[in-house]
């Protein structure tokens, strides 16, 4: 048989790959959606904002453009309208699965919507908890997913420990149209790194997405181990400052005598041991975001100096008379009730009101205990990156569900890591492997 060179093969045998352009300031969202689309044999390009997406499309128009629910640099509605007018051949879809009314449906629309739902399902298990939990404990035990869901819901409403009772297996619930619409709306608010479907977790995502594009100072309040730094990182990642530094400092971890120099920097010889000058954390965050963790532990004297910087944007290094202008977005966090501390004199009221322009509260794990299956799945998958993924049996899940989690999500992560170590080479974690420590680092 005569073999034709590739260059002269009939055109019908040379299929042009479908190309999708994923546009979002959220890198995690872009990566997850790109992975799903690639598995469906799409070629995927990425853009961090509307301007970059426009430039990419002018260079080589894609078959489809998928846009996140907001853009860091352009108004979303105006961008969609202008893009449709300039690139009418591109199938334009938003992250919620919707599009402009006048937007024609491309031939691959269903495939795009499927990819979006797969991405969102992998992201926060928005559609149902049973399949997610089954992946964590193994498909051989489908009863456990149905058993633990009502258990955790009951525990959330009662402080008393509840023992797991066997529940007959039942079909995975199917979403009604109304439930689907509500889930679609909620999924657009979720943050990839904040695991949970509880209303309080969805509210965190909603507040972060609203304030991230602004310069507004944010105060994050919540108990230790509830994910305050994750929220701060999301605020930075979804802002126009994401290309610049995210600089974090724990105000409770540095001795008072060194904290001022750590924050503001110092000149050579400013104090004993200062053999050379050093730029402080505030200056290192110039153009980016400064995260002040445990701001409630900052000494009162240093609070006044921080207040001057917040008001003027200028700082003085320790031992220097010159001022330096610095442009940073301040995000602070605390486990303390700062509003009460201002009344008792333990925290400056004027600084509090400067930092707490916008409040975000991270809940204790006990407040969203229904998210425990999702969190277990998330952490088991994380540990599975370095070793084979382990599963949990019913006794292990019952022990987790009966615990009150004083150390919150961080404690859960540590408990699962400890259990995986205690299980050794065993593929299944049992109740005997679950141990609760008395302290959370």
C-alpha positions in Angstrom: 0.0 0.0 0.0 1.2 3.5 -0.9 2.0 5.6 2.2 1.4 9.3 1.7 3.6 11.9 3.4 1.9 13.7 6.3 2.1 16.9 4.4 -0.2 15.6 1.6 -2.7 13.6 3.7 -6.3 14.6 3.1 -7.4 17.6 5.1 -10.1 15.6 6.8 -7.4 13.6 8.6 -5.8 16.6 10.0 -8.1 17.9 12.8 -7.2 21.2 14.3 -7.1 21.0 18.1 -9.9 22.9 20.0 -8.4 25.8 22.0 -9.9 27.3 25.2 -8.7 30.4 26.9 -9.2 30.3 30.7 -9.3 33.8 32.3 -9.1 34.2 36.0 -7.0 35.9 38.6 -7.2 32.7 40.7 -4.3 30.5 39.6 -5.7 27.5 41.4 -9.0 27.8 39.4 -7.1 28.2 36.1 -4.9 25.1 36.8 -7.8 22.9 37.8 -10.0 23.8 34.8 -7.0 23.5 32.5 -6.4 19.9 33.8 -10.0 18.9 33.1 -10.1 20.5 29.6 -6.7 19.0 28.7 -8.1 15.5 29.6 -10.9 16.3 27.1 -8.3 17.0 24.4 -8.5 20.7 24.5 -5.5 22.9 24.1 -5.6 25.4 26.9 -4.2 28.9 27.3 -4.4 31.0 30.4 -4.9 34.7 31.2 -4.8 36.4 34.6 -7.1 39.3 33.6 -9.3 40.8 30.9 -6.6 42.8 29.2 -4.4 39.7 28.8 -7.3 37.7 27.5 -8.0 40.3 24.9 -4.4 40.4 23.8 -4.3 36.6 23.6 -7.5 36.5 21.6 -6.2 39.1 19.1 -3.1 37.1 18.5 -5.0 33.8 18.0 -8.8 33.7 18.7 -9.7 30.6 20.7 -12.8 28.4 20.1 -13.9 29.2 23.7 -13.3 31.8 26.4 -14.1 30.8 29.9 -14.1 33.8 32.3 -14.2 33.8 36.1 -17.0 35.5 38.0 -15.0 38.7 38.2 -11.9 40.3 36.7 -9.1 42.1 38.7 -8.5 44.8 36.0 -11.8 45.3 34.0 -15.5 45.5 34.7 -16.8 42.0 33.9 -20.1 43.0 32.3 -18.4 45.6 30.0 -15.6 43.2 29.1 -18.1 40.4 28.1 -20.2 42.9 26.0 -17.1 44.3 24.2 -15.5 40.9 23.7 -18.7 39.5 22.2 -18.8 42.4 19.7 -15.2 41.9 18.7 -15.0 38.1 18.7 -18.5 36.9 17.8 -17.1 33.5 16.7 -15.8 32.7 20.2 -18.0 30.7 22.5 -18.1 32.8 25.6 -18.9 31.2 29.0 -18.6 32.5 32.5 -17.4 30.4 35.4 -21.0 29.9 36.7 -21.8 28.3 33.3 -23.8 31.2 32.0 -23.2 33.6 29.1 -24.7 36.6 27.4 -28.2 36.2 26.2 -27.2 37.1 22.6 -24.1 34.8 22.8 -24.5 32.0 20.3 -24.0 28.5 21.7 -20.8 26.9 20.3 -20.7 23.3 19.2 -18.7 22.4 22.3 -20.8 24.2 24.9 -21.9 21.0 26.7 -18.3 19.9 26.9 -17.3 23.3 28.4 -20.1 23.1 31.0 -19.1 19.6 31.9 -15.5 20.7 32.4 -16.6 23.6 34.6 -18.7 21.3 36.8 -15.9 18.8 37.1 -13.6 21.6 38.1 -16.0 22.9 40.7 -16.7 19.4 42.0 -13.0 18.7 42.4 -12.5 22.2 43.9 -15.0 22.1 46.8 -17.2 19.0 46.2 -20.1 21.4 45.6 -22.5 18.8 44.2 -22.7 16.2 47.0 -20.6 14.9 49.8 -21.1 11.2 49.3 -18.9 10.6 46.2 -16.2 12.8 47.7 -16.1 10.8 51.0 -16.2 7.5 49.2 -13.0 8.5 47.4 -11.3 9.2 50.7 -12.4 5.9 52.4 -12.5 3.7 49.3 -15.4 2.6 47.0 -15.7 -0.7 48.9 -17.5 1.0 51.7 -20.3 3.2 50.2 -22.4 2.9 53.4 -20.0 5.2 55.4 -20.6 8.3 53.3 -24.3 8.1 53.9 -23.8 7.2 57.6 -21.5 10.1 58.5 -23.4 12.9 56.8 -26.4 12.8 59.2 -24.0 12.1 62.1 -22.0 15.3 61.5 -25.2 17.4 60.9 -26.5 16.2 64.2 -23.2 16.9 66.0 -23.3 20.4 64.7 -26.6 21.0 66.4 -25.5 19.3 69.7 -22.5 19.5 71.9 -22.9 15.9 73.1 -20.8 13.3 71.4 -22.9 11.0 69.0 -21.9 7.5 68.2 -22.1 6.3 64.6 -24.9 4.0 63.9 -25.1 1.8 60.7 -27.3 3.3 58.1 -28.6 1.4 55.0 -27.0 2.4 51.8 -29.0 4.7 49.6 -28.7 6.3 46.2 -26.7 9.5 45.8 -29.1 12.4 45.9 -29.9 14.1 42.6 -30.0 17.9 42.5 -33.3 19.5 41.5 -33.2 22.5 39.2 -33.8 24.9 42.1 -31.0 23.2 44.1 -28.7 23.3 41.1 -29.3 27.1 40.7 -28.5 27.7 44.3 -25.4 25.6 44.1 -24.2 27.3 41.0 -24.6 30.7 42.6 -22.8 29.5 45.8 -20.0 27.8 43.8 -19.1 31.0 42.1 -18.4 32.5 45.6 -16.2 29.7 46.9 -12.4 29.9 47.2 -10.3 27.0 46.0 -8.2 26.8 49.2 -11.2 27.2 51.6 -12.7 23.7 51.8 -16.4 23.6 52.8 -20.0 23.9 51.6 -21.4 25.3 54.9 -23.0 28.8 54.5 -20.3 30.3 56.7 -17.6 29.1 54.4 -19.5 30.3 51.3 -19.8 33.7 53.0 -16.0 33.9 53.4 -15.6 33.4 49.7 -18.2 36.0 48.9 -16.6 38.6 51.2 -13.1 37.9 49.9 -14.1 38.2 46.3 -15.9 41.5 47.0 -13.0 43.2 48.8 -9.9 41.6 47.1 -9.8 44.0 44.1 -9.8 47.1 46.4 -7.1 48.6 48.6 -9.4 48.5 51.7 -7.6 47.2 54.9 -9.0 43.9 56.0 -9.2 42.4 59.5 -9.6 38.6 59.8 -11.0 37.4 63.1 -11.2 33.7 64.1 -9.9 31.1 66.4 -6.5 29.6 66.1 -6.2 27.0 63.3 -9.3 28.2 61.4 -7.5 29.3 58.2 -6.9 33.0 58.7 -3.7 33.0 56.7 -5.4 31.1 53.8 -7.9 33.9 53.6 -5.1 36.5 53.6 -3.3 34.7 50.8 -6.6 34.6 48.8 -7.1 38.3 49.2 -3.6 38.8 47.8 -3.9 36.3 45.0 -7.2 37.7 43.8 -6.0 41.3 43.9 -4.2 43.5 41.3 -1.1 43.2 43.7 -0.8 39.4 43.1 2.4 39.9 41.0 4.1 41.6 43.9 5.2 40.1 47.3 2.9 38.7 50.0 4.9 39.3 53.2 3.6 37.7 56.4 4.8 38.3 60.0 3.5 36.8 63.2 3.5 39.5 65.8 3.3 37.0 68.6 6.3 34.9 67.5 8.9 37.7 67.6 10.2 39.2 70.9 9.0 42.7 71.6 12.6 44.1 71.5 13.1 42.8 67.9 9.6 43.3 66.5 10.0 47.0 65.7 13.2 46.4 63.7 11.6 43.3 62.0 8.7 45.5 60.8 10.4 48.8 60.0 14.0 47.7 59.3 17.1 49.2 60.9 20.3 50.9 60.0 23.8 49.6 60.8 24.7 50.1 64.5 21.1 50.9 65.4 21.3 48.4 68.3 23.7 45.8 69.6 24.3 43.1 67.0 23.1 45.3 64.1 26.3 44.9 62.1 24.6 45.9 58.9 21.4 47.7 57.8 18.3 45.7 57.0 15.0 46.3 55.1 11.9 45.6 57.3 9.0 43.4 56.4 6.8 46.5 55.6 9.2 47.8 53.1 9.8 44.3 51.6 6.0 44.2 50.8 6.1 47.4 48.8 3.6 47.1 46.0 2.1 44.0 47.5 0.3 42.8 50.6 1.5 42.9 54.2 -0.1 40.3 56.4 0.1 41.1 60.2 -0.8 37.8 61.9 -1.9 37.9 65.6 -2.0 41.7 65.5 -3.6 41.7 68.9 -0.3 40.6 70.5 1.5 43.7 69.2 2.8 45.9 72.1 1.0 49.2 72.6 4.1 51.3 72.0 4.6 49.7 68.6 0.9 50.0 67.8 1.3 53.8 67.8 4.2 53.6 65.3 2.2 51.3 63.1 -0.7 53.7 63.2 1.5 56.5 61.9 2.5 54.3 59.0 -1.1 53.3 58.2 -2.1 57.0 58.2 0.8 58.4 56.2 2.3 55.5 54.2 5.7 56.5 55.5 8.1 54.7 57.9 11.4 55.3 59.6 13.9 52.6 60.0 15.2 52.1 63.5 18.2 54.3 63.9 17.4 56.5 60.8 16.0 60.0 60.6 14.9 59.7 57.0 11.4 58.6 56.1 10.6 56.0 53.4 7.4 56.0 51.4 5.9 52.5 51.0 2.8 51.3 49.2 1.3 48.2 50.8 -2.2 46.7 51.3 -2.5 45.7 55.0 -4.3 42.6 56.0 -4.3 41.8 59.7 -5.5 38.8 61.7 -6.3 37.9 65.3 -7.8 35.3 67.5 -8.6 37.9 70.1 -11.8 40.0 70.4 -10.1 43.3 69.4 -13.2 45.4 69.8 -13.4 44.4 73.5 -9.6 44.9 73.8 -10.0 48.5 72.7 -12.5 49.1 75.5 -10.1 47.6 78.1 -7.2 49.6 76.8 -5.2 46.5 75.6 -5.4 47.7 71.9 -5.5 51.1 70.5 -9.0 52.0 69.3 -7.7 54.3 66.5 -5.6 51.6 65.1 -8.4 49.1 65.3 -10.7 51.2 63.3 -8.0 51.8 60.7 -7.4 48.0 60.3 -11.0 46.8 60.6 -12.5 48.7 57.7 -13.6 45.4 56.4 -14.1 42.3 58.6 -13.9 38.7 57.7 -14.6 36.0 60.3 -13.2 32.4 60.0 -15.4 30.0 61.9 -14.3 27.2 64.3 -14.6 23.8 62.8 -17.4 23.0 65.2 -19.5 25.7 63.4 -19.2 23.9 60.1 -18.9 20.3 61.2 -20.8 19.2 58.1 -17.7 20.0 56.1 -15.6 17.3 57.9 -15.9 14.7 55.1 -14.7 17.3 52.6 -11.7 18.2 54.8 -10.8 14.6 55.4 -10.8 14.0 51.7 -8.7 17.1 51.1 -6.0 16.2 53.6 -5.9 12.5 52.7 -5.3 13.5 49.1 -2.6 16.0 50.1 -0.8 13.3 52.0 -1.2 11.0 49.0 1.1 13.2 47.0 4.1 11.7 48.8 2.8 8.3 49.7 0.0 6.0 48.6 -3.4 7.4 49.6 -4.8 5.8 52.7 -8.5 5.2 53.5 -10.5 5.5 56.7 -12.8 2.9 58.0 -16.1 3.5 59.8 -14.5 3.4 63.3 -12.0 6.1 62.4 -14.7 8.3 60.9 -16.9 7.9 64.0 -14.1 8.9 66.2 -13.4 12.0 64.1 -17.1 13.0 64.1 -17.4 12.6 67.9 -14.5 15.0 68.6 -15.2 18.7 69.3 -12.0 20.0 67.5 -10.7 22.7 69.8 -7.7 23.2 67.5 -10.0 23.5 64.5 -8.9 22.6 60.9 -5.3 22.7 61.8 -5.9 20.1 64.5 -7.7 17.8 62.0 -4.8 18.0 59.6 -2.4 17.0 62.4 -4.6 14.2 63.6 -4.8 12.7 60.2 -1.1 13.0 59.6 -0.4 11.3 62.9 -2.9 8.5 62.1 -1.3 7.9 58.8 2.1 7.5 60.5 0.7 5.2 63.2 -0.9 3.0 60.5 2.5 2.3 59.1 2.1 0.3 55.8 -1.6 -0.4 56.4 -3.8 1.1 53.7 -6.7 1.7 56.0 -6.8 4.0 59.0 -8.8 2.6 62.0 -10.2 4.1 65.2 -7.1 2.9 67.0 -4.9 5.1 64.7 -6.9 8.3 65.6 -5.2 10.1 68.6 -6.0 13.5 69.8 -3.2 15.6 71.3 -3.7 18.2 74.1 -2.1 21.0 72.3 -2.0 22.5 68.8 1.2 24.1 67.6 
